[in-house]
Amino acid sequence: MHDAINRFGLFLIGFIFFSPFASATEIVENFQSVRGLGMGGVYTFDRVDAGVLFKNPAGLDRVQGLNLSIFDLGFGVGGGASFLSTIDSFKAIGNLNGISSLNSVYGKPVWAGAGGYTAIALPHFGAAVFDTASITLRVDNPAYTNLNANYFNDYGFQTGGSFSVGMMSFGLAAKRVTRTGGSKNVGGATLANVTNNTLSSQFQDAGYGFGMDGGVLIAPPAPFNPIFSMAWQDMGFTSFIQTAGSSAPPRIHDNVTFSATFGGEVPLLGFRGGVEYRHITDTSEVLGKKLHVGAEITVAMFDLRAGLYQGYPTYGVGLDLFFLQVDAAYYKIEKGAYPGQTPDERVQVSLAMNLDFDLSFNLSDSSSGKRRKLKQRR
């Protein structure tokens, strides 16, 4: 009987983490902050973070004063090779001239992403404009070359509001997104004399769409400031009305996320962390690809971060320069069906400028470690 229970337990674990119905693709997500990536992808809620609008509009209920993200810009590269070799690969294909110019990406994926936003947040209200783009390239089958490429550029604006009932907050946000790009498999006939123009011509599909985000947040009065959050991004899904190309771009699938976070302070340092369970309703992905765990320690103007992103360790650092914040993160994502199958290492850096005003609209340096105990920025 004991052996039978053990076998069933092993089967159950294997089914959860390595389900035969798992999808062998990358889970693509916009608006993951570099700070969060260093913490395994975990987002923690702060009272001076205009970017909370993108994660859970219910978090606007916790905003204090007037918060401005003048800019929050990020850039990253990655692939099956090392960070430096990925940079070299993109340099090599920067001026395509025939199929031989793709030699640097044979058999290995290369990825690059960039994005940014400008946002404003007041208690119960927020608005933002954003622009984000990413590209992934992989060349396979030297005998009959195929280029698998994914390119997406999303830009638009978003606005939302919130209200509270006791310790619970509720939020709703609306957005307009313009998307260009898609996923293409480019064959040898096109690649024989490929140039940058012929490749970019494969990604002319464009369209616009409207989406909704909603969320609930619970912040009970307890030690270490626990916060429980449930967010539903792109409710149902966000589809696009074609404006260019041969078809409308692929729609954005919804993402239901639950998180539990905490934060506190002890003499000379602050700490925070949490766990996230994303894409709860997506049955094509295994549990191991949906879990994120991480923590951060703050000493004066420095941050040290670590976590687990889809089962892979992540590391991050941050530096406050008064109203400027510099962050960097190293992490891996899973491109296969289950954690450990096809890891893809990535590095991202970001630069942000945030201005925070108190209720009297006096400028305050809430992002500087010299004037606060526990960091309150994102």
Order of alpha helices (4+ residues) and beta strands (2+ residues): alpha-alpha-alpha-beta-alpha-beta-beta-beta-beta-alpha-alpha-beta-beta-beta-beta-beta-beta-beta-beta-beta-beta-beta
